[in-house]
Amino acid sequence: LPLLALVKATASFAPSLISSTQFIVNRFSKRHHLHQTKNVRHLSGPYFGSSLDATPSPDPFDDIDSATVAPLLKIAQAHFTSQALATVVKLAIPDILASSDVDMTVSEISLQLPDKPNEEALMRVMRLLSTIGIFTEKVRNDDRVEFGLTASGNLLRNSNSSNSGTLSDFILHYSEKSMWNAWAELPDYIAGKTSTPPFDVANKGMNIVQHYQENSKSSQYRNGVARFVSSNEISSVVNGFDWSTLNNKTVVDIGGGYGNLMGGIKDSYPEVNCVCLDLPSVIDDSDYLRLEGVSMVGGDMFIPATIPKCDAILAKHVLCDWSDNDVVQ
């Protein structure tokens, strides 16, 4: 039932999928199975044969447990919710709801959006996301549906308008076309039809570093993801190693983003000389977050001359982005 509710909420986007999904789930239910076997003459159509058949045709799905079907369908349709989440984050709808003292109808939300929104489509997106706990949904006395913000929805407020933790950059990073389209190129890469990484194929030969250098908004999303992940790991890194062994020595964090990790180390071990190295565009974007005692250096980890002289190099969540040959380099 939760799956069907989710699928039905997107009826205007995939009408043909609704009926097929409902049929698939129904046919695997015990109730429908009994109806099929006991009342064969009442069933007709391409899946059941003629209504005059006394004996049903063998059904290849008869031995499949219905409990195994719904999870597969949920995975196959996960992009519905991913793109719906991206839509409301781009439109800053969580921020609009958070700024109101009361829940709001789609019409009231639309008044705060640019241009002239498609309210019917927005209603379906809001109801879809209500089924997964992003928004609350209730009917007013005048039969109008209004929506509120849940704790999960509050995490989708945009970074620029909320001082609290946010996952909006996560949603925007993974749903933007440059990243989203890359996954469609995965089959040919796995099959060995091409040795070019899927991201490069999907973005006209541009690799991910070039993409971030030329697309500041994409870089902002990516750095927001890195900053959020890093903020939850800093204490483990700081407490998991005796950094005092590097007192009066220099540590360079390559691909260090905005320098949060180096800032954490510097706070606990002030005698360590901390340097954060990242692409110049990233360093420039970190101006608002200058951390006391951390040297921010623009460079490229693949160009040794740009790496400051140091006693130790730290790499976190960086090598995983590169091929084995690049890592060796």
GISUL-V16516 format. One record per backbone hydrogen bond with DSSP energy under -1.0 kcal/mol. NH is the residue of the N-H (numbers start at 0). CO is the residue of the C=O. E is the energy in kcal/mol with one decimal. If there is no record, write none. Layout:
NH:CO:E ; NH:CO:E
//
This chain:
4:0:-2.5 ; 5:1:-2.1 ; 6:2:-2.5 ; 7:3:-3.0 ; 8:4:-1.6 ; 9:6:-1.5 ; 10:7:-1.7 ; 12:9:-1.7 ; 13:9:-1.6 ; 17:13:-1.2 ; 18:14:-1.0 ; 19:15:-1.3 ; 20:16:-2.7 ; 21:17:-2.5 ; 22:18:-2.2 ; 23:19:-2.3 ; 24:20:-2.5 ; 25:21:-2.6 ; 26:22:-2.7 ; 28:25:-1.6 ; 32:28:-2.2 ; 33:29:-2.5 ; 34:30:-2.0 ; 35:31:-2.4 ; 36:32:-2.1 ; 37:33:-2.4 ; 38:34:-1.7 ; 41:38:-1.6 ; 42:39:-1.8 ; 47:44:-1.0 ; 48:44:-2.0 ; 52:49:-1.3 ; 61:58:-1.8 ; 63:60:-1.7 ; 67:64:-1.9 ; 68:65:-1.2 ; 69:65:-1.2 ; 72:68:-2.3 ; 73:69:-2.5 ; 74:70:-2.0 ; 75:71:-2.5 ; 76:72:-1.7 ; 77:74:-1.4 ; 79:76:-1.9 ; 81:77:-1.9 ; 82:78:-2.3 ; 83:79:-1.9 ; 84:80:-2.8 ; 85:81:-2.1 ; 86:82:-2.1 ; 87:83:-2.0 ; 88:84:-2.1 ; 89:85:-2.6 ; 90:86:-1.8 ; 91:88:-1.3 ; 92:87:-2.5 ; 95:91:-2.0 ; 96:92:-2.6 ; 97:93:-2.1 ; 98:94:-1.5 ; 99:96:-1.1 ; 103:146:-2.5 ; 108:104:-2.3 ; 109:105:-2.7 ; 110:106:-1.3 ; 111:108:-1.7 ; 112:109:-1.7 ; 118:116:-1.2 ; 121:117:-2.5 ; 122:118:-2.5 ; 123:119:-1.7 ; 124:120:-2.1 ; 125:121:-2.8 ; 126:122:-2.4 ; 127:123:-2.4 ; 128:124:-2.4 ; 129:125:-1.3 ; 130:126:-1.3 ; 132:129:-1.2 ; 133:128:-2.5 ; 135:147:-1.8 ; 137:145:-2.0 ; 139:143:-3.4 ; 142:139:-1.8 ; 145:137:-2.9 ; 146:103:-3.5 ; 147:135:-1.4 ; 149:133:-1.7 ; 153:149:-2.1 ; 155:152:-1.8 ; 156:153:-1.3 ; 160:157:-1.3 ; 166:154:-4.2 ; 170:166:-1.8 ; 171:167:-2.5 ; 172:168:-2.5 ; 173:169:-2.3 ; 174:170:-1.3 ; 175:171:-1.1 ; 178:175:-1.0 ; 179:175:-3.0 ; 180:176:-2.7 ; 184:181:-1.4 ; 185:182:-1.3 ; 188:184:-1.3 ; 189:185:-2.7 ; 190:186:-2.4 ; 192:187:-2.1 ; 200:196:-2.0 ; 201:197:-2.5 ; 202:198:-1.2 ; 203:200:-1.1 ; 204:199:-3.2 ; 205:202:-1.6 ; 210:206:-2.4 ; 211:207:-2.1 ; 212:208:-2.0 ; 213:209:-1.8 ; 214:210:-1.3 ; 218:214:-2.2 ; 219:215:-2.2 ; 220:216:-2.0 ; 221:217:-2.5 ; 222:218:-2.7 ; 223:219:-2.0 ; 224:220:-2.1 ; 225:221:-2.3 ; 226:222:-2.5 ; 227:223:-2.1 ; 228:224:-2.5 ; 229:225:-2.8 ; 230:226:-2.2 ; 232:229:-1.6 ; 233:229:-1.6 ; 236:232:-2.2 ; 237:233:-3.0 ; 238:234:-2.6 ; 239:235:-1.3 ; 242:240:-1.5 ; 244:241:-1.6 ; 245:242:-2.1 ; 246:243:-1.7 ; 247:270:-3.2 ; 248:245:-2.1 ; 250:272:-2.9 ; 251:311:-2.4 ; 252:274:-2.9 ; 253:313:-2.1 ; 254:276:-1.7 ; 255:276:-2.0 ; 258:255:-2.0 ; 262:258:-2.2 ; 263:259:-2.0 ; 264:260:-2.1 ; 265:261:-2.6 ; 266:262:-2.0 ; 267:263:-1.4 ; 268:264:-2.8 ; 271:268:-2.1 ; 272:248:-2.8 ; 274:250:-2.4 ; 275:294:-3.1 ; 276:252:-2.5 ; 277:296:-1.9 ; 282:278:-2.2 ; 283:279:-2.6 ; 284:280:-1.5 ; 286:283:-1.2 ; 288:285:-2.1 ; 289:286:-1.1 ; 293:290:-1.9 ; 294:273:-2.4 ; 296:275:-3.1 ; 298:277:-2.4 ; 302:299:-2.3 ; 305:302:-2.6 ; 306:303:-1.6 ; 310:249:-2.5 ; 311:249:-1.5 ; 313:251:-3.2 ; 320:317:-1.9 ; 321:318:-1.8 ; 326:322:-2.3 ; 327:323:-2.2 ; 328:324:-2.1
//
